[in-house]
């Protein structure tokens, strides 16, 4: 008897669209005019339908700690309630490092998946992907580790010429997870993803634009105006149409077939990594500010 193979479809869960307003008047929770708010690690601004999040924790190079991620998630929740039509995610102008990526101090030192479902990085990626309006990343300076995935999860990416992207898990002995790899594969060809992941070398903005990872490279003195113009173009269009198309693209990008056997094999390989001596050595070397010595054990 011929057996039918079982296929597991790995994709994010869809979210329901919010109900249409019952009348044309703006609901009381919609922000009117221009407002701003400063949190401990980020600043948020809302000018009519256009919202902005500014990563503003230079003492820690905007590291994606659980505390900063909690503020990001709270900001997106506020923008959802306020019916923002587009969000610009950026750091303070002129920064050398846009974000240093995952907070390595928060990673477990072995015997537990460092990038599980409840990891702060995974939470903020899901928040951006399922936000009901487009998110524009405005990037300048270095983008490291998990911050690269954060940027690539945004709907459009604008960068200055000094921007670089470095995917660094291999430097630390960290096993990146499949949902993260899917984010990379949705942004670049498989060969580019392999190069970034295996070498951990940075890629500059010019090449990132050339291979389709980002949308535009602009001079620092031009990028703010360009981002605002793009945001205004989005606002001029039908928000429900954009919301539906964003969700369609998210679901289709995540619809990667994987057999249960393949999934179990990958999870088993990742478990070997975070149970290994190399994983412990990578984290310790980072904290001790020295080069790691990997042995493959």
VEXBA-643617 format. One record per residue: residue in three letters; x, y, z of N, C-alpha, C, O in turn. Coordinates in steps of 0.1 Angstrom, whole numbers, plus 5000, padded with zeros to 4 digits. Layout:
<nodes>
ALAXYZXYZXYZXYZ
...
</nodes>
This chain:
<nodes>
UNK500849885000500050005000500950125000501850135008
UNK500650224991501450344990501050445002499950465005
UNK502150495009501950585020501950725016502850765007
UNK501150805021501150945018502051025028501751015040
UNK503051095023503951165032503251275040502351345034
UNK503651285052503051395061503951515059505151515060
UNK503251635056504051755055503651855066502451885067
UNK504551905073504352005083504552145077505652175071
UNK503552235078503752365072504152465083503352485092
UNK505352515082505852605092505452745088506052795078
UNK504652815095504252955092503753015104503152955113
UNK503853155105503253225117501753215116501153195106
UNK501053215128499653215129499053345124499553455127
UNK498053345115497453465111496753545122496353475132
UNK496553665120495853745130494553805123494553825110
UNK493553825130492353875125492454025123493054095131
UNK491854075112491854215109490954285119489854225122
UNK491254405124490354475133489054505126489054535114
UNK487954515133486654545127486754695122487454775127
UNK485954715111485854845105485154935115484254895122
UNK485455065115484755155124483355175121482955165109
UNK482455195131481055205128480655335122479555345116
UNK481455435124481155565118482455635114483555585117
UNK482355745107483555805101484355895110485455925108
UNK483755925121484456015131485555935137485455815140
UNK486656005140487855935146487555895160487055975168
UNK487855765164487555725177488455805187489455855183
UNK488055805200488755895210490155845212490955935216
UNK490555715209491855675212492855705201494055685202
UNK492355755190493255795179493955925182493356025185
UNK495355925181496056045184495856145174495856115162
UNK495556275178495356385169496556475170497056505181
UNK497056525159498256615159499456545162499556425160
UNK500456615167501756555170502056535184501856635192
UNK502456415188502756385202504056305203504356235194
UNK504656315214505856235216505956185231505256245240
UNK506656085233506756025246508155955247508655895238
UNK508855985259510155925261510055815271509555835282
UNK510455695267510555585277512055575281512755665278
UNK512355475288513755465293514755435282515855485283
UNK514355355272515355315262514955345248515755335239
UNK513755395246513255435233512455565234512055605245
UNK512255635223511355755222510355725211510655665201
UNK509155765214508055745204507455875200507255965209
UNK507155885188506456005183505355965174505355865167
UNK504256055174503156025166502656155160502156235167
UNK502756165147502356285140501156245131501456205119
UNK499956255136498856215128498956065125499055985135
UNK498856015113498855875110500255815109500355695108
UNK501255895111502655855109503355845123503355945130
UNK503755725127504455705140505855675138506355625128
UNK506655715148508155695148508555635161508155675172
UNK509455535160510155475172511655505170512155475160
UNK512255565180513655595180514355515191514155535203
UNK515255425187516055345196517055445203517755515196
UNK516955465216517755565222518355525235518055575246
UNK519255415234519955365246521355355242521955245242
UNK522055465240523455465235524455395244525455345240
UNK524155405257525055345267525255195264526355145267
UNK524255135259524354985256524254955241523854845237
UNK524455065233524455045218523054985213523054905204
UNK522055035220520654995216520554835216519854785207
UNK521154775225521154625226519654575228518954645235
UNK519354475221517954425222517754335235517454215234
UNK517854405246517554335259516054315260515254375253
UNK515654235270514254215273513554345277512354355274
UNK514254435284513654555288513454645275512354705274
UNK514354655266514154745254513054685246512254755240
UNK513154545244512054485236510754505242509754525234
UNK510554505255509254525261508754665258507554685256
UNK509654765257509254895253508854905239507854975235
UNK509554835230509154825216507754765214506954825207
UNK507554655221506254585220505154675225504054685219
UNK505454745236504454835242504154955232502954995230
UNK505155005225504955115216504155065204503255135200
UNK504454945199503554895187502154875192501254895184
UNK501954835204500554815209499854955210498654955206
UNK500555055214499955185214499655235200498555295198
UNK500555205191500255255177499155175171498355225162
UNK498955045174497854965169496555025174495555045167
UNK496455055187495255115193494955255187493755295186
UNK496055325184495855465178495655465163495455565157
UNK495655345157495455325143496455395134496155465124
UNK497755385138498755445130498755375117498555255116
UNK499055445106499055395093500355355088500455275078
UNK501455395094502855355091503755395103503455495110
UNK504755315105505655335116507055335110507455255102
UNK507855435114509255445110510055405123509955465133
UNK510955305121511755245132513155295129513755255118
UNK513855365138515155415136515955435149515355405160
UNK517155465148517955505159518155655159517755725149
UNK518855715169519155855168520055885156520955805153
UNK519856005150520656035138522156045142522556085153
UNK522955995133524355995134525055885143526255895146
UNK524255785147524855685155525855595147525755585135
UNK526855545154527855455148527255315148527555235139
UNK526455275158525855145159524355165160523855215170
UNK523655115150522155125150521655035162520755075169
UNK522154905162521854815173522854705174523254655163
UNK523354675186524354575188523654435188524354335191
UNK522354425186521754295185521354235198521054305208
UNK521254105199520754035211521554065223522854085222
UNK520954075235521754095247522353955251521653865256
UNK523653945248524253815251524253775266524153655269
UNK524153875274524153845289522853775293522853705303
UNK521853785284520553715288520453575282519453505285
UNK521353535274521353395268521653295279522553325287
UNK520953185279521353075289522653015285523053015274
UNK523452975295524752915293524752765290525652695295
UNK523752725283523752585279522552505285521952545294
UNK522252395278521152305283519752365281518852305285
UNK519652475274518352525271518452605258519452675255
UNK517452605249517452665237517552815239516752875246
UNK518652885233518853025236517853115228517753235231
UNK517153055218516253135209514953065208514453045197
UNK514353035219513052965220511953065216512153185214
UNK510753015217509553095213509353215222508953325217
UNK509753205235509553315244510753415245510753505253
UNK511753395236512853485236512453625232511553635223
UNK512953735238512553865235512753905220511853965215
UNK513853855214513953885200512853825192512353885183
UNK512453695195511353635187510053715189509253725180
UNK509853765201508653845204508553965196507553995190
UNK509654045195509554175188509554145172508854225165
UNK510154035168510054005153508553975150508054025140
UNK507853895158506453865156505653995156504654005149
UNK505954085166505254205167505254285154504254345150
UNK506454305149506654375136505954315125505254375117
UNK506154185124505554105112504054115112503454115102
UNK503454115124501954105125501354245128500154255129
UNK502154345128501654485130500754515118501154485107
UNK499554575120498654585108498954695098498154715089
UNK500054765100500454865090501954855087502654785094
UNK502454905076503854895072504754955082504455055088
UNK505954895083506954945092508254965083508654875076
UNK508755095083509855135076511055135085511055205095
UNK512155065082513355075090514255175084514555175072
UNK514655275092515655375087516955345095516955365107
UNK517955305087519155255094520355325090520555365078
UNK521255355100522555405097523455345108523055335120
UNK524755325104525655265114525655115113524955055104
UNK526255045123526354905123525154835128524554885138
UNK524754725122523654645126524154505128524654445119
UNK524154455141524754335144523754225149522754255155
UNK524154095146523453985152521953985150521454005138
UNK521153975161519753965160519154095155517954095150
UNK519854205156519254335150519154325135518354395129
UNK519954245128519854235114518454175111517754215102
UNK518054065118516754015116515654115120514654115113
UNK515854195130514854295133514654385121513454415118
UNK515754435115515654525104514954455092514054505086
UNK515354325089514854255078513354215080512654195070
UNK512854215092511454185095510554305091509354295089
UNK511154425090510454545086510054535071510554455063
UNK509054615067508454595054509354665043509454615032
UNK509954775047510854845038512054895046511954915058
UNK513254895039514454935046515155035038515455025026
UNK515455145045516255255040517555265048517555245060
UNK518655285041519955285048520855395043520755435031
UNK521755445051522855535047524055455042524155335045
UNK524955525035526055445029526955385039527655285036
UNK526955435052527855385062527255265069527855215079
UNK526055225065525455105072526054975068526454955057
UNK526254895078526754755076525854655084525254685094
UNK525754535078524954425085525854305087526554265078
UNK525854255100526754145103525854045111525354065121
UNK525753925105525053815111526053735119526853665113
UNK526053735132527153695140526953565149527853545157
UNK525853495148525753375157526953275156527353225167
UNK527553255145528653165143529853205151530653125155
UNK530053335153531153385161530953345176531953345184
UNK529753325180529453295194529053155197528953105208
UNK528953075186528552935188527052915191526652815196
UNK526253015187524853015189524152955177524352985166
UNK523252855180522452795169521252885165520252885173
UNK521252955154520053035151518852945148519052825144
UNK517652995150516552905148515952915134516353005126
UNK514952835131514452825118513552945114513652995103
UNK512853005124512053115120512953235117512553315108
UNK514053245124515053355120515653335107515753425099
UNK515953205103516453175090515453205079515853255068
UNK514153185082513153215073513053365070512853415059
UNK513353445080513353595079514453635069514253715060
UNK515653575071516753605062516453555048516753625038
UNK515853435046515653385033514553465025514453455013
UNK513653535033512653615027513253745022512653815014
UNK514453775026515153905023516253895013516653995007
UNK516853775012517953755003518053614997517353525002
UNK518853594987518953464981519653374991520353415000
UNK519453244988520053144997521553154998522153135008
UNK522253184987523653194987524153314995525153305002
UNK523453424995523753545003523553515018524453545026
UNK522453445021522253405035523353315040523853325051
UNK523753215032524853125036526153205038526753185049
UNK526453295030527653375032527653455045528553455052
UNK526453525047526353605059526453515072527153555081
UNK525753405071525653315083526953245086527453225097
UNK527653195075528853115077530153195079530953145087
UNK530253315073531453395075531353485087532353525093
UNK530153535090529853635100530453765096530653855105
UNK530853785084531453905079530354005076529253965071
UNK530554135078529554235075529454255060530354245052
UNK528254295056527954335043527554485043526754525052
UNK528054565034527754705034526454735027525854655020
UNK525954865029524654905024524554895009523554845003
UNK525654925002525654924987525454784982524654764973
UNK526154684988525954544983524554494988523854424980
UNK524154535000522854485005521754534995520754464993
UNK521854654990520854704981520954634967519954604961
UNK522154604963522454534950521854394950521354354940
UNK521854324961521354194962519854184966519354074968
UNK519254304969517854304972517454294986516354274990
UNK518454304995518154295010517454415015516654405024
UNK517854535009517254665014516754735002517054704990
UNK515854835004515254904993516055024987516155024975
UNK516655104996517355224991518455255000518455235012
UNK519555314993520655365001520655514998520655564986
UNK520655595009520555745007521555815016521955765027
UNK521955935012522856015020522156045033520956055034
UNK522956065044522456095057521556215057520556225064
UNK521956315049521156435049519856425041519056525041
UNK519656315034518556305026517556195031516356195027
UNK518056105040517255985043515956015051514955955049
UNK516056125060514856155068513656205059512556155060
UNK513956285049512956345040512456235031511256225028
UNK513356145027512856025018511955935026510955895021
UNK512255905039511455815047510055885049509055815049
UNK510056015052508756085054507956085041506756065042
UNK508556105030507856105017507255965015506155955010
UNK508055855017507555715016506355695025505355635021
UNK506455745037505355725047504155795043503055745044
UNK504255915037503155995033502455925021501255935019
UNK503255865012502755785001501855675005500855645000
UNK502355605016501555495022500255545028499255485026
UNK500355655035499155705042498155745032496955745035
UNK498555785020497555835010496755715004495755734997
UNK497155595007496455475001495555415011495455455023
UNK494755315007493755255015494355165026494955065022
UNK494155195039494755125049494354975050495154885053
UNK493054945048492554805049493154725038493554605040
UNK493354785026493954715015495354675018495854565016
UNK496054775023497554755027497654655038498454565037
UNK496754655048496754555059496554415054497254325058
UNK495654405045495354265039496554215031496954105032
UNK497154305023498254265014499454235023500254135020
UNK499754305034500854275043500654145049501654065050
UNK499454115053499253975059499353865049499853765052
UNK498853885037499053785026500553765024500953645023
UNK501353865023502753845020503453775032504353695030
UNK503053815044503653745056503353595056504253515058
UNK502053565053501753415053502453345042502953235044
UNK502453405030503053335019504553325021505153225018
UNK505253425027506653415029507053315040508053255039
UNK506053285049506353185059505853045056506052955064
UNK505253035044504752895040505852805035505852785023
UNK506652765043507752675039507452535043507452505055
UNK507252435034506952305038508152235044509352245040
UNK507952165055508952085062508351965068507351965075
UNK508951845065508451725070508751715085509751775090
UNK507951635093508251625107509651565110510251605119
UNK510051475101511351415103512451525101513451525109
UNK512251615091513251715089513251815101514351865105
UNK512051845106511951935117512651885130513451945136
UNK512451755132513051685144514551675142515251695152
UNK515051655130516451655128517151785131518151795137
UNK516551895126517152025128517052055143518052115148
UNK515952035150515952065164516951975172517552025181
UNK517151855167518251775174519651835172520451825181
UNK519851885159521151945157521352065165522452095170
UNK520352145166520452275174520652235189521452305196
UNK520052135193520252085207521652045210522252085220
UNK522251985200523751945201524552075202525552075210
UNK524152175195524952305196524852365209525852395215
UNK523652385215523552465227523852375239523952425251
UNK524152245237524652155248526152145247526752075255
UNK526752205237528152175234529152265242528752365248
UNK530352225242531452315249531652435241531952545246
UNK531552425228531752545219530752655222531152775222
UNK529452625225528452725229528852795242528852915242
UNK529252715252529752775264530952865262531052975267
UNK531852815254533152885251532853025244533453125247
UNK531853015234531553135227530953245236531353365234
UNK530053215245529453315254530553365264530553485266
UNK531353275269532353315279533353405272533753505278
UNK533753375260534753455253534253595250534953695252
UNK532953605247532353735244532353815257532753935257
UNK531953755268531853825281533253865286533453965293
UNK534253785283535653815287536453895277537553925279
UNK535753935266536354015256537653955250538654025249
UNK537553835246538653765239538153685228536853665226
UNK539053635219538653545208538253405213539053355221
UNK537153355209536853215213537753115206538253135196
UNK537952995213538652885208537652775206537352705216
UNK537252745194536252645191536952515187537852515180
UNK536452405193537052275190536052175183536452065179
UNK534752225181533852135174533252025184532751925180
UNK533352055197532851965207531852025216531251965225
</nodes>
